[in-house]
Amino acid sequence: MNAAPNKKRCDGHSVAVIIVDPRLGILIGNISDGRGASGVGGHVKDDFKSYVEAAHGEVREETGLDGHITDATVRRRGVA
């Protein structure tokens, strides 16, 4: 997994994806600059038209995996 090395300013429209494999568990990858580990995520408005499209696109881009979304929750910044 490879998090984007060029950090962009967040415009408040981002996705975070938790990938679960029934046999292997939760997929967590190393951040390429050595800052630790992370799930999959990215900005929606950069290259995508919707949150679901962004989730699929970021998973493909960062892991090479292609699958389906079984659950989605939309939360706005500052709203619990």
mmCIF file of the N, C-alpha and C atoms, coordinates in Angstrom:
data_MODEL
# 
_entry.id   MODEL 
# 
loop_
_atom_site.group_PDB 
_atom_site.id 
_atom_site.type_symbol 
_atom_site.label_atom_id 
_atom_site.label_alt_id 
_atom_site.label_comp_id 
_atom_site.label_asym_id 
_atom_site.label_entity_id 
_atom_site.label_seq_id 
_atom_site.pdbx_PDB_ins_code 
_atom_site.Cartn_x 
_atom_site.Cartn_y 
_atom_site.Cartn_z 
_atom_site.occupancy 
_atom_site.B_iso_or_equiv 
_atom_site.pdbx_formal_charge 
_atom_site.auth_seq_id 
_atom_site.auth_comp_id 
_atom_site.auth_asym_id 
_atom_site.auth_atom_id 
_atom_site.pdbx_PDB_model_num 
ATOM 1   N N  . MET A 1 1  ? 0.834   -1.159  0.000  1.00 0.00 ? 1  MET A N  1 
ATOM 2   C CA . MET A 1 1  ? 0.000   0.000   0.000  1.00 0.00 ? 1  MET A CA 1 
ATOM 3   C C  . MET A 1 1  ? 0.886   1.231   0.000  1.00 0.00 ? 1  MET A C  1 
ATOM 4   N N  . ASN A 1 2  ? 0.493   2.249   -0.732 1.00 0.00 ? 2  ASN A N  1 
ATOM 5   C CA . ASN A 1 2  ? 1.343   3.412   -0.859 1.00 0.00 ? 2  ASN A CA 1 
ATOM 6   C C  . ASN A 1 2  ? 0.520   4.680   -0.732 1.00 0.00 ? 2  ASN A C  1 
ATOM 7   N N  . ALA A 1 3  ? 0.606   5.357   0.399  1.00 0.00 ? 3  ALA A N  1 
ATOM 8   C CA . ALA A 1 3  ? -0.095  6.624   0.581  1.00 0.00 ? 3  ALA A CA 1 
ATOM 9   C C  . ALA A 1 3  ? 0.550   7.672   -0.315 1.00 0.00 ? 3  ALA A C  1 
ATOM 10  N N  . ALA A 1 4  ? -0.253  8.618   -0.763 1.00 0.00 ? 4  ALA A N  1 
ATOM 11  C CA . ALA A 1 4  ? 0.232   9.653   -1.669 1.00 0.00 ? 4  ALA A CA 1 
ATOM 12  C C  . ALA A 1 4  ? 1.367   10.456  -1.031 1.00 0.00 ? 4  ALA A C  1 
ATOM 13  N N  . PRO A 1 5  ? 2.523   10.549  -1.690 1.00 0.00 ? 5  PRO A N  1 
ATOM 14  C CA . PRO A 1 5  ? 3.657   11.260  -1.110 1.00 0.00 ? 5  PRO A CA 1 
ATOM 15  C C  . PRO A 1 5  ? 3.474   12.779  -1.120 1.00 0.00 ? 5  PRO A C  1 
ATOM 16  N N  . ASN A 1 6  ? 2.733   13.321  -2.065 1.00 0.00 ? 6  ASN A N  1 
ATOM 17  C CA . ASN A 1 6  ? 2.503   14.759  -2.144 1.00 0.00 ? 6  ASN A CA 1 
ATOM 18  C C  . ASN A 1 6  ? 1.200   15.095  -1.441 1.00 0.00 ? 6  ASN A C  1 
ATOM 19  N N  . LYS A 1 7  ? 1.312   15.531  -0.212 1.00 0.00 ? 7  LYS A N  1 
ATOM 20  C CA . LYS A 1 7  ? 0.130   15.796  0.601  1.00 0.00 ? 7  LYS A CA 1 
ATOM 21  C C  . LYS A 1 7  ? -0.585  17.038  0.097  1.00 0.00 ? 7  LYS A C  1 
ATOM 22  N N  . LYS A 1 8  ? -1.886  16.897  -0.200 1.00 0.00 ? 8  LYS A N  1 
ATOM 23  C CA . LYS A 1 8  ? -2.707  18.010  -0.645 1.00 0.00 ? 8  LYS A CA 1 
ATOM 24  C C  . LYS A 1 8  ? -3.513  18.533  0.528  1.00 0.00 ? 8  LYS A C  1 
ATOM 25  N N  . ARG A 1 9  ? -3.860  19.792  0.476  1.00 0.00 ? 9  ARG A N  1 
ATOM 26  C CA . ARG A 1 9  ? -4.701  20.376  1.514  1.00 0.00 ? 9  ARG A CA 1 
ATOM 27  C C  . ARG A 1 9  ? -6.104  19.789  1.382  1.00 0.00 ? 9  ARG A C  1 
ATOM 28  N N  . CYS A 1 10 ? -6.645  19.318  2.499  1.00 0.00 ? 10 CYS A N  1 
ATOM 29  C CA . CYS A 1 10 ? -7.968  18.702  2.502  1.00 0.00 ? 10 CYS A CA 1 
ATOM 30  C C  . CYS A 1 10 ? -9.049  19.765  2.366  1.00 0.00 ? 10 CYS A C  1 
ATOM 31  N N  . ASP A 1 11 ? -9.970  19.549  1.448  1.00 0.00 ? 11 ASP A N  1 
ATOM 32  C CA . ASP A 1 11 ? -11.073 20.488  1.282  1.00 0.00 ? 11 ASP A CA 1 
ATOM 33  C C  . ASP A 1 11 ? -12.313 20.028  2.047  1.00 0.00 ? 11 ASP A C  1 
ATOM 34  N N  . GLY A 1 12 ? -12.146 19.028  2.909  1.00 0.00 ? 12 GLY A N  1 
ATOM 35  C CA . GLY A 1 12 ? -13.265 18.539  3.706  1.00 0.00 ? 12 GLY A CA 1 
ATOM 36  C C  . GLY A 1 12 ? -14.071 17.454  3.025  1.00 0.00 ? 12 GLY A C  1 
ATOM 37  N N  . HIS A 1 13 ? -13.647 17.016  1.845  1.00 0.00 ? 13 HIS A N  1 
ATOM 38  C CA . HIS A 1 13 ? -14.338 15.968  1.106  1.00 0.00 ? 13 HIS A CA 1 
ATOM 39  C C  . HIS A 1 13 ? -13.379 14.804  0.904  1.00 0.00 ? 13 HIS A C  1 
ATOM 40  N N  . SER A 1 14 ? -13.286 13.945  1.897  1.00 0.00 ? 14 SER A N  1 
ATOM 41  C CA . SER A 1 14 ? -12.336 12.839  1.863  1.00 0.00 ? 14 SER A CA 1 
ATOM 42  C C  . SER A 1 14 ? -13.024 11.515  2.155  1.00 0.00 ? 14 SER A C  1 
ATOM 43  N N  . VAL A 1 15 ? -12.381 10.437  1.736  1.00 0.00 ? 15 VAL A N  1 
ATOM 44  C CA . VAL A 1 15 ? -12.865 9.103   2.064  1.00 0.00 ? 15 VAL A CA 1 
ATOM 45  C C  . VAL A 1 15 ? -11.782 8.366   2.846  1.00 0.00 ? 15 VAL A C  1 
ATOM 46  N N  . ALA A 1 16 ? -12.236 7.502   3.727  1.00 0.00 ? 16 ALA A N  1 
ATOM 47  C CA . ALA A 1 16 ? -11.359 6.568   4.433  1.00 0.00 ? 16 ALA A CA 1 
ATOM 48  C C  . ALA A 1 16 ? -12.011 5.205   4.287  1.00 0.00 ? 16 ALA A C  1 
ATOM 49  N N  . VAL A 1 17 ? -11.234 4.215   3.891  1.00 0.00 ? 17 VAL A N  1 
ATOM 50  C CA . VAL A 1 17 ? -11.773 2.890   3.607  1.00 0.00 ? 17 VAL A CA 1 
ATOM 51  C C  . VAL A 1 17 ? -11.107 1.859   4.509  1.00 0.00 ? 17 VAL A C  1 
ATOM 52  N N  . ILE A 1 18 ? -11.909 1.015   5.126  1.00 0.00 ? 18 ILE A N  1 
ATOM 53  C CA . ILE A 1 18 ? -11.391 -0.100  5.901  1.00 0.00 ? 18 ILE A CA 1 
ATOM 54  C C  . ILE A 1 18 ? -11.626 -1.354  5.075  1.00 0.00 ? 18 ILE A C  1 
ATOM 55  N N  . ILE A 1 19 ? -10.538 -2.044  4.726  1.00 0.00 ? 19 ILE A N  1 
ATOM 56  C CA . ILE A 1 19 ? -10.622 -3.250  3.905  1.00 0.00 ? 19 ILE A CA 1 
ATOM 57  C C  . ILE A 1 19 ? -10.513 -4.460  4.829  1.00 0.00 ? 19 ILE A C  1 
ATOM 58  N N  . VAL A 1 20 ? -11.529 -5.321  4.759  1.00 0.00 ? 20 VAL A N  1 
ATOM 59  C CA . VAL A 1 20 ? -11.554 -6.511  5.606  1.00 0.00 ? 20 VAL A CA 1 
ATOM 60  C C  . VAL A 1 20 ? -11.593 -7.749  4.716  1.00 0.00 ? 20 VAL A C  1 
ATOM 61  N N  . ASP A 1 21 ? -10.633 -8.643  4.933  1.00 0.00 ? 21 ASP A N  1 
ATOM 62  C CA . ASP A 1 21 ? -10.612 -9.934  4.256  1.00 0.00 ? 21 ASP A CA 1 
ATOM 63  C C  . ASP A 1 21 ? -11.060 -10.974 5.275  1.00 0.00 ? 21 ASP A C  1 
ATOM 64  N N  . PRO A 1 22 ? -12.028 -11.827 4.932  1.00 0.00 ? 22 PRO A N  1 
ATOM 65  C CA . PRO A 1 22 ? -12.525 -12.812 5.900  1.00 0.00 ? 22 PRO A CA 1 
ATOM 66  C C  . PRO A 1 22 ? -11.441 -13.727 6.467  1.00 0.00 ? 22 PRO A C  1 
ATOM 67  N N  . ARG A 1 23 ? -10.395 -13.985 5.691  1.00 0.00 ? 23 ARG A N  1 
ATOM 68  C CA . ARG A 1 23 ? -9.318  -14.866 6.153  1.00 0.00 ? 23 ARG A CA 1 
ATOM 69  C C  . ARG A 1 23 ? -8.164  -14.107 6.801  1.00 0.00 ? 23 ARG A C  1 
ATOM 70  N N  . LEU A 1 24 ? -7.869  -12.911 6.279  1.00 0.00 ? 24 LEU A N  1 
ATOM 71  C CA . LEU A 1 24 ? -6.673  -12.191 6.717  1.00 0.00 ? 24 LEU A CA 1 
ATOM 72  C C  . LEU A 1 24 ? -6.951  -11.071 7.714  1.00 0.00 ? 24 LEU A C  1 
ATOM 73  N N  . GLY A 1 25 ? -8.183  -10.622 7.802  1.00 0.00 ? 25 GLY A N  1 
ATOM 74  C CA . GLY A 1 25 ? -8.519  -9.534  8.719  1.00 0.00 ? 25 GLY A CA 1 
ATOM 75  C C  . GLY A 1 25 ? -8.467  -8.181  8.038  1.00 0.00 ? 25 GLY A C  1 
ATOM 76  N N  . ILE A 1 26 ? -8.110  -7.166  8.788  1.00 0.00 ? 26 ILE A N  1 
ATOM 77  C CA . ILE A 1 26 ? -8.098  -5.784  8.298  1.00 0.00 ? 26 ILE A CA 1 
ATOM 78  C C  . ILE A 1 26 ? -6.763  -5.480  7.623  1.00 0.00 ? 26 ILE A C  1 
ATOM 79  N N  . LEU A 1 27 ? -6.836  -4.860  6.427  1.00 0.00 ? 27 LEU A N  1 
ATOM 80  C CA . LEU A 1 27 ? -5.635  -4.485  5.687  1.00 0.00 ? 27 LEU A CA 1 
ATOM 81  C C  . LEU A 1 27 ? -5.152  -3.118  6.149  1.00 0.00 ? 27 LEU A C  1 
ATOM 82  N N  . ILE A 1 28 ? -3.943  -3.079  6.659  1.00 0.00 ? 28 ILE A N  1 
ATOM 83  C CA . ILE A 1 28 ? -3.279  -1.833  7.049  1.00 0.00 ? 28 ILE A CA 1 
ATOM 84  C C  . ILE A 1 28 ? -1.935  -1.834  6.330  1.00 0.00 ? 28 ILE A C  1 
ATOM 85  N N  . GLY A 1 29 ? -1.566  -0.693  5.763  1.00 0.00 ? 29 GLY A N  1 
ATOM 86  C CA . GLY A 1 29 ? -0.294  -0.630  5.045  1.00 0.00 ? 29 GLY A CA 1 
ATOM 87  C C  . GLY A 1 29 ? 0.647   0.390   5.632  1.00 0.00 ? 29 GLY A C  1 
ATOM 88  N N  . ASN A 1 30 ? 1.912   0.260   5.316  1.00 0.00 ? 30 ASN A N  1 
ATOM 89  C CA . ASN A 1 30 ? 2.919   1.231   5.749  1.00 0.00 ? 30 ASN A CA 1 
ATOM 90  C C  . ASN A 1 30 ? 2.821   2.487   4.904  1.00 0.00 ? 30 ASN A C  1 
ATOM 91  N N  . ILE A 1 31 ? 2.948   3.643   5.545  1.00 0.00 ? 31 ILE A N  1 
ATOM 92  C CA . ILE A 1 31 ? 2.992   4.902   4.821  1.00 0.00 ? 31 ILE A CA 1 
ATOM 93  C C  . ILE A 1 31 ? 4.386   5.016   4.204  1.00 0.00 ? 31 ILE A C  1 
ATOM 94  N N  . SER A 1 32 ? 4.441   5.378   2.929  1.00 0.00 ? 32 SER A N  1 
ATOM 95  C CA . SER A 1 32 ? 5.697   5.316   2.178  1.00 0.00 ? 32 SER A CA 1 
ATOM 96  C C  . SER A 1 32 ? 6.795   6.208   2.729  1.00 0.00 ? 32 SER A C  1 
ATOM 97  N N  . ASP A 1 33 ? 6.465   7.268   3.447  1.00 0.00 ? 33 ASP A N  1 
ATOM 98  C CA . ASP A 1 33 ? 7.523   8.133   3.971  1.00 0.00 ? 33 ASP A CA 1 
ATOM 99  C C  . ASP A 1 33 ? 7.970   7.734   5.378  1.00 0.00 ? 33 ASP A C  1 
ATOM 100 N N  . GLY A 1 34 ? 7.489   6.575   5.862  1.00 0.00 ? 34 GLY A N  1 
ATOM 101 C CA . GLY A 1 34 ? 7.947   6.057   7.135  1.00 0.00 ? 34 GLY A CA 1 
ATOM 102 C C  . GLY A 1 34 ? 7.237   6.595   8.361  1.00 0.00 ? 34 GLY A C  1 
ATOM 103 N N  . ARG A 1 35 ? 6.140   7.338   8.172  1.00 0.00 ? 35 ARG A N  1 
ATOM 104 C CA . ARG A 1 35 ? 5.434   7.937   9.310  1.00 0.00 ? 35 ARG A CA 1 
ATOM 105 C C  . ARG A 1 35 ? 4.586   6.940   10.084 1.00 0.00 ? 35 ARG A C  1 
ATOM 106 N N  . GLY A 1 36 ? 4.484   5.707   9.646  1.00 0.00 ? 36 GLY A N  1 
ATOM 107 C CA . GLY A 1 36 ? 3.675   4.727   10.365 1.00 0.00 ? 36 GLY A CA 1 
ATOM 108 C C  . GLY A 1 36 ? 2.831   3.897   9.429  1.00 0.00 ? 36 GLY A C  1 
ATOM 109 N N  . ALA A 1 37 ? 1.608   3.610   9.862  1.00 0.00 ? 37 ALA A N  1 
ATOM 110 C CA . ALA A 1 37 ? 0.705   2.768   9.079  1.00 0.00 ? 37 ALA A CA 1 
ATOM 111 C C  . ALA A 1 37 ? -0.630  3.474   8.891  1.00 0.00 ? 37 ALA A C  1 
ATOM 112 N N  . SER A 1 38 ? -1.371  3.042   7.866  1.00 0.00 ? 38 SER A N  1 
ATOM 113 C CA . SER A 1 38 ? -2.630  3.704   7.555  1.00 0.00 ? 38 SER A CA 1 
ATOM 114 C C  . SER A 1 38 ? -3.527  2.768   6.762  1.00 0.00 ? 38 SER A C  1 
ATOM 115 N N  . GLY A 1 39 ? -4.813  3.060   6.798  1.00 0.00 ? 39 GLY A N  1 
ATOM 116 C CA . GLY A 1 39 ? -5.754  2.417   5.904  1.00 0.00 ? 39 GLY A CA 1 
ATOM 117 C C  . GLY A 1 39 ? -5.722  3.163   4.573  1.00 0.00 ? 39 GLY A C  1 
ATOM 118 N N  . VAL A 1 40 ? -6.704  2.920   3.740  1.00 0.00 ? 40 VAL A N  1 
ATOM 119 C CA . VAL A 1 40 ? -6.792  3.553   2.427  1.00 0.00 ? 40 VAL A CA 1 
ATOM 120 C C  . VAL A 1 40 ? -7.638  4.814   2.548  1.00 0.00 ? 40 VAL A C  1 
ATOM 121 N N  . GLY A 1 41 ? -7.222  5.874   1.873  1.00 0.00 ? 41 GLY A N  1 
ATOM 122 C CA . GLY A 1 41 ? -8.028  7.095   1.890  1.00 0.00 ? 41 GLY A CA 1 
ATOM 123 C C  . GLY A 1 41 ? -7.562  8.080   0.854  1.00 0.00 ? 41 GLY A C  1 
ATOM 124 N N  . GLY A 1 42 ? -8.365  9.109   0.654  1.00 0.00 ? 42 GLY A N  1 
ATOM 125 C CA . GLY A 1 42 ? -8.001  10.146  -0.299 1.00 0.00 ? 42 GLY A CA 1 
ATOM 126 C C  . GLY A 1 42 ? -9.084  11.194  -0.419 1.00 0.00 ? 42 GLY A C  1 
ATOM 127 N N  . HIS A 1 43 ? -8.806  12.183  -1.229 1.00 0.00 ? 43 HIS A N  1 
ATOM 128 C CA . HIS A 1 43 ? -9.736  13.282  -1.444 1.00 0.00 ? 43 HIS A CA 1 
ATOM 129 C C  . HIS A 1 43 ? -10.752 12.933  -2.527 1.00 0.00 ? 43 HIS A C  1 
ATOM 130 N N  . VAL A 1 44 ? -11.978 13.328  -2.301 1.00 0.00 ? 44 VAL A N  1 
ATOM 131 C CA . VAL A 1 44 ? -13.056 13.036  -3.251 1.00 0.00 ? 44 VAL A CA 1 
ATOM 132 C C  . VAL A 1 44 ? -12.999 13.976  -4.435 1.00 0.00 ? 44 VAL A C  1 
ATOM 133 N N  . LYS A 1 45 ? -12.899 15.258  -4.189 1.00 0.00 ? 45 LYS A N  1 
ATOM 134 C CA . LYS A 1 45 ? -13.043 16.263  -5.242 1.00 0.00 ? 45 LYS A CA 1 
ATOM 135 C C  . LYS A 1 45 ? -11.887 16.312  -6.225 1.00 0.00 ? 45 LYS A C  1 
ATOM 136 N N  . ASP A 1 46 ? -10.738 15.691  -5.891 1.00 0.00 ? 46 ASP A N  1 
ATOM 137 C CA . ASP A 1 46 ? -9.590  15.724  -6.790 1.00 0.00 ? 46 ASP A CA 1 
ATOM 138 C C  . ASP A 1 46 ? -9.883  15.039  -8.126 1.00 0.00 ? 46 ASP A C  1 
ATOM 139 N N  . ASP A 1 47 ? -10.359 13.801  -8.053 1.00 0.00 ? 47 ASP A N  1 
ATOM 140 C CA . ASP A 1 47 ? -10.500 13.005  -9.273 1.00 0.00 ? 47 ASP A CA 1 
ATOM 141 C C  . ASP A 1 47 ? -11.834 12.283  -9.406 1.00 0.00 ? 47 ASP A C  1 
ATOM 142 N N  . PHE A 1 48 ? -12.724 12.443  -8.443 1.00 0.00 ? 48 PHE A N  1 
ATOM 143 C CA . PHE A 1 48 ? -13.927 11.616  -8.411 1.00 0.00 ? 48 PHE A CA 1 
ATOM 144 C C  . PHE A 1 48 ? -15.193 12.459  -8.291 1.00 0.00 ? 48 PHE A C  1 
ATOM 145 N N  . LYS A 1 49 ? -16.322 11.863  -8.672 1.00 0.00 ? 49 LYS A N  1 
ATOM 146 C CA . LYS A 1 49 ? -17.600 12.572  -8.642 1.00 0.00 ? 49 LYS A CA 1 
ATOM 147 C C  . LYS A 1 49 ? -18.430 12.276  -7.408 1.00 0.00 ? 49 LYS A C  1 
ATOM 148 N N  . SER A 1 50 ? -18.105 11.185  -6.697 1.00 0.00 ? 50 SER A N  1 
ATOM 149 C CA . SER A 1 50 ? -18.882 10.815  -5.519 1.00 0.00 ? 50 SER A CA 1 
ATOM 150 C C  . SER A 1 50 ? -17.982 10.137  -4.492 1.00 0.00 ? 50 SER A C  1 
ATOM 151 N N  . TYR A 1 51 ? -18.504 10.009  -3.278 1.00 0.00 ? 51 TYR A N  1 
ATOM 152 C CA . TYR A 1 51 ? -17.752 9.334   -2.226 1.00 0.00 ? 51 TYR A CA 1 
ATOM 153 C C  . TYR A 1 51 ? -17.532 7.856   -2.567 1.00 0.00 ? 51 TYR A C  1 
ATOM 154 N N  . VAL A 1 52 ? -18.554 7.196   -3.092 1.00 0.00 ? 52 VAL A N  1 
ATOM 155 C CA . VAL A 1 52 ? -18.422 5.775   -3.439 1.00 0.00 ? 52 VAL A CA 1 
ATOM 156 C C  . VAL A 1 52 ? -17.395 5.597   -4.551 1.00 0.00 ? 52 VAL A C  1 
ATOM 157 N N  . GLU A 1 53 ? -17.446 6.451   -5.576 1.00 0.00 ? 53 GLU A N  1 
ATOM 158 C CA . GLU A 1 53 ? -16.462 6.378   -6.662 1.00 0.00 ? 53 GLU A CA 1 
ATOM 159 C C  . GLU A 1 53 ? -15.056 6.630   -6.124 1.00 0.00 ? 53 GLU A C  1 
ATOM 160 N N  . ALA A 1 54 ? -14.913 7.577   -5.205 1.00 0.00 ? 54 ALA A N  1 
ATOM 161 C CA . ALA A 1 54 ? -13.613 7.863   -4.609 1.00 0.00 ? 54 ALA A CA 1 
ATOM 162 C C  . ALA A 1 54 ? -13.104 6.672   -3.799 1.00 0.00 ? 54 ALA A C  1 
ATOM 163 N N  . ALA A 1 55 ? -13.985 6.033   -3.048 1.00 0.00 ? 55 ALA A N  1 
ATOM 164 C CA . ALA A 1 55 ? -13.584 4.869   -2.257 1.00 0.00 ? 55 ALA A CA 1 
ATOM 165 C C  . ALA A 1 55 ? -13.047 3.767   -3.161 1.00 0.00 ? 55 ALA A C  1 
ATOM 166 N N  . HIS A 1 56 ? -13.782 3.453   -4.225 1.00 0.00 ? 56 HIS A N  1 
ATOM 167 C CA . HIS A 1 56 ? -13.321 2.425   -5.178 1.00 0.00 ? 56 HIS A CA 1 
ATOM 168 C C  . HIS A 1 56 ? -11.998 2.836   -5.819 1.00 0.00 ? 56 HIS A C  1 
ATOM 169 N N  . GLY A 1 57 ? -11.910 4.075   -6.266 1.00 0.00 ? 57 GLY A N  1 
ATOM 170 C CA . GLY A 1 57 ? -10.709 4.547   -6.948 1.00 0.00 ? 57 GLY A CA 1 
ATOM 171 C C  . GLY A 1 57 ? -9.479  4.544   -6.061 1.00 0.00 ? 57 GLY A C  1 
ATOM 172 N N  . GLU A 1 58 ? -9.631  4.983   -4.817 1.00 0.00 ? 58 GLU A N  1 
ATOM 173 C CA . GLU A 1 58 ? -8.488  5.002   -3.893 1.00 0.00 ? 58 GLU A CA 1 
ATOM 174 C C  . GLU A 1 58 ? -8.027  3.593   -3.555 1.00 0.00 ? 58 GLU A C  1 
ATOM 175 N N  . VAL A 1 59 ? -8.955  2.665   -3.385 1.00 0.00 ? 59 VAL A N  1 
ATOM 176 C CA . VAL A 1 59 ? -8.577  1.272   -3.110 1.00 0.00 ? 59 VAL A CA 1 
ATOM 177 C C  . VAL A 1 59 ? -7.789  0.699   -4.283 1.00 0.00 ? 59 VAL A C  1 
ATOM 178 N N  . ARG A 1 60 ? -8.276  0.917   -5.507 1.00 0.00 ? 60 ARG A N  1 
ATOM 179 C CA . ARG A 1 60 ? -7.557  0.432   -6.693 1.00 0.00 ? 60 ARG A CA 1 
ATOM 180 C C  . ARG A 1 60 ? -6.178  1.077   -6.793 1.00 0.00 ? 60 ARG A C  1 
ATOM 181 N N  . GLU A 1 61 ? -6.119  2.402   -6.590 1.00 0.00 ? 61 GLU A N  1 
ATOM 182 C CA . GLU A 1 61 ? -4.863  3.139   -6.735 1.00 0.00 ? 61 GLU A CA 1 
ATOM 183 C C  . GLU A 1 61 ? -3.822  2.717   -5.696 1.00 0.00 ? 61 GLU A C  1 
ATOM 184 N N  . GLU A 1 62 ? -4.241  2.561   -4.451 1.00 0.00 ? 62 GLU A N  1 
ATOM 185 C CA . GLU A 1 62 ? -3.286  2.318   -3.376 1.00 0.00 ? 62 GLU A CA 1 
ATOM 186 C C  . GLU A 1 62 ? -2.982  0.846   -3.119 1.00 0.00 ? 62 GLU A C  1 
ATOM 187 N N  . THR A 1 63 ? -3.871  -0.058  -3.538 1.00 0.00 ? 63 THR A N  1 
ATOM 188 C CA . THR A 1 63 ? -3.652  -1.479  -3.228 1.00 0.00 ? 63 THR A CA 1 
ATOM 189 C C  . THR A 1 63 ? -3.675  -2.385  -4.446 1.00 0.00 ? 63 THR A C  1 
ATOM 190 N N  . GLY A 1 64 ? -4.283  -1.933  -5.547 1.00 0.00 ? 64 GLY A N  1 
ATOM 191 C CA . GLY A 1 64 ? -4.448  -2.788  -6.713 1.00 0.00 ? 64 GLY A CA 1 
ATOM 192 C C  . GLY A 1 64 ? -5.649  -3.716  -6.593 1.00 0.00 ? 64 GLY A C  1 
ATOM 193 N N  . LEU A 1 65 ? -6.392  -3.624  -5.477 1.00 0.00 ? 65 LEU A N  1 
ATOM 194 C CA . LEU A 1 65 ? -7.563  -4.481  -5.262 1.00 0.00 ? 65 LEU A CA 1 
ATOM 195 C C  . LEU A 1 65 ? -8.804  -3.862  -5.897 1.00 0.00 ? 65 LEU A C  1 
ATOM 196 N N  . ASP A 1 66 ? -9.738  -4.714  -6.262 1.00 0.00 ? 66 ASP A N  1 
ATOM 197 C CA . ASP A 1 66 ? -11.016 -4.260  -6.805 1.00 0.00 ? 66 ASP A CA 1 
ATOM 198 C C  . ASP A 1 66 ? -12.105 -5.097  -6.147 1.00 0.00 ? 66 ASP A C  1 
ATOM 199 N N  . GLY A 1 67 ? -13.018 -4.459  -5.475 1.00 0.00 ? 67 GLY A N  1 
ATOM 200 C CA . GLY A 1 67 ? -14.044 -5.210  -4.753 1.00 0.00 ? 67 GLY A CA 1 
ATOM 201 C C  . GLY A 1 67 ? -15.344 -4.436  -4.680 1.00 0.00 ? 67 GLY A C  1 
ATOM 202 N N  . HIS A 1 68 ? -16.159 -4.783  -3.697 1.00 0.00 ? 68 HIS A N  1 
ATOM 203 C CA . HIS A 1 68 ? -17.430 -4.082  -3.544 1.00 0.00 ? 68 HIS A CA 1 
ATOM 204 C C  . HIS A 1 68 ? -17.529 -3.507  -2.128 1.00 0.00 ? 68 HIS A C  1 
ATOM 205 N N  . ILE A 1 69 ? -18.311 -2.450  -2.007 1.00 0.00 ? 69 ILE A N  1 
ATOM 206 C CA . ILE A 1 69 ? -18.505 -1.795  -0.721 1.00 0.00 ? 69 ILE A CA 1 
ATOM 207 C C  . ILE A 1 69 ? -19.723 -2.411  -0.060 1.00 0.00 ? 69 ILE A C  1 
ATOM 208 N N  . THR A 1 70 ? -19.548 -2.888  1.174  1.00 0.00 ? 70 THR A N  1 
ATOM 209 C CA . THR A 1 70 ? -20.662 -3.526  1.878  1.00 0.00 ? 70 THR A CA 1 
ATOM 210 C C  . THR A 1 70 ? -21.345 -2.583  2.853  1.00 0.00 ? 70 THR A C  1 
ATOM 211 N N  . ASP A 1 71 ? -20.664 -1.511  3.241  1.00 0.00 ? 71 ASP A N  1 
ATOM 212 C CA . ASP A 1 71 ? -21.241 -0.558  4.167  1.00 0.00 ? 71 ASP A CA 1 
ATOM 213 C C  . ASP A 1 71 ? -20.583 0.794   3.946  1.00 0.00 ? 71 ASP A C  1 
ATOM 214 N N  . ALA A 1 72 ? -21.354 1.845   4.010  1.00 0.00 ? 72 ALA A N  1 
ATOM 215 C CA . ALA A 1 72 ? -20.794 3.191   3.833  1.00 0.00 ? 72 ALA A CA 1 
ATOM 216 C C  . ALA A 1 72 ? -21.444 4.132   4.829  1.00 0.00 ? 72 ALA A C  1 
ATOM 217 N N  . THR A 1 73 ? -20.627 4.944   5.457  1.00 0.00 ? 73 THR A N  1 
ATOM 218 C CA . THR A 1 73 ? -21.103 5.954   6.388  1.00 0.00 ? 73 THR A CA 1 
ATOM 219 C C  . THR A 1 73 ? -20.488 7.279   5.988  1.00 0.00 ? 73 THR A C  1 
ATOM 220 N N  . VAL A 1 74 ? -21.312 8.292   5.873  1.00 0.00 ? 74 VAL A N  1 
ATOM 221 C CA . VAL A 1 74 ? -20.824 9.627   5.531  1.00 0.00 ? 74 VAL A CA 1 
ATOM 222 C C  . VAL A 1 74 ? -20.875 10.472  6.792  1.00 0.00 ? 74 VAL A C  1 
ATOM 223 N N  . ARG A 1 75 ? -19.722 11.054  7.129  1.00 0.00 ? 75 ARG A N  1 
ATOM 224 C CA . ARG A 1 75 ? -19.637 11.953  8.276  1.00 0.00 ? 75 ARG A CA 1 
ATOM 225 C C  . ARG A 1 75 ? -19.011 13.254  7.823  1.00 0.00 ? 75 ARG A C  1 
ATOM 226 N N  . ARG A 1 76 ? -19.504 14.332  8.328  1.00 0.00 ? 76 ARG A N  1 
ATOM 227 C CA . ARG A 1 76 ? -18.921 15.630  8.014  1.00 0.00 ? 76 ARG A CA 1 
ATOM 228 C C  . ARG A 1 76 ? -17.978 16.052  9.115  1.00 0.00 ? 76 ARG A C  1 
ATOM 229 N N  . ARG A 1 77 ? -16.946 16.771  8.724  1.00 0.00 ? 77 ARG A N  1 
ATOM 230 C CA . ARG A 1 77 ? -15.949 17.239  9.681  1.00 0.00 ? 77 ARG A CA 1 
ATOM 231 C C  . ARG A 1 77 ? -16.638 18.016  10.797 1.00 0.00 ? 77 ARG A C  1 
ATOM 232 N N  . GLY A 1 78 ? -16.254 17.683  12.032 1.00 0.00 ? 78 GLY A N  1 
ATOM 233 C CA . GLY A 1 78 ? -16.808 18.377  13.190 1.00 0.00 ? 78 GLY A CA 1 
ATOM 234 C C  . GLY A 1 78 ? -18.164 17.886  13.627 1.00 0.00 ? 78 GLY A C  1 
ATOM 235 N N  . VAL A 1 79 ? -18.706 16.860  12.938 1.00 0.00 ? 79 VAL A N  1 
ATOM 236 C CA . VAL A 1 79 ? -20.011 16.298  13.301 1.00 0.00 ? 79 VAL A CA 1 
ATOM 237 C C  . VAL A 1 79 ? -19.789 14.877  13.743 1.00 0.00 ? 79 VAL A C  1 
ATOM 238 N N  . ALA A 1 80 ? -20.212 14.566  14.957 1.00 0.00 ? 80 ALA A N  1 
ATOM 239 C CA . ALA A 1 80 ? -20.021 13.212  15.495 1.00 0.00 ? 80 ALA A CA 1 
ATOM 240 C C  . ALA A 1 80 ? -21.062 12.262  14.955 1.00 0.00 ? 80 ALA A C  1 
# 
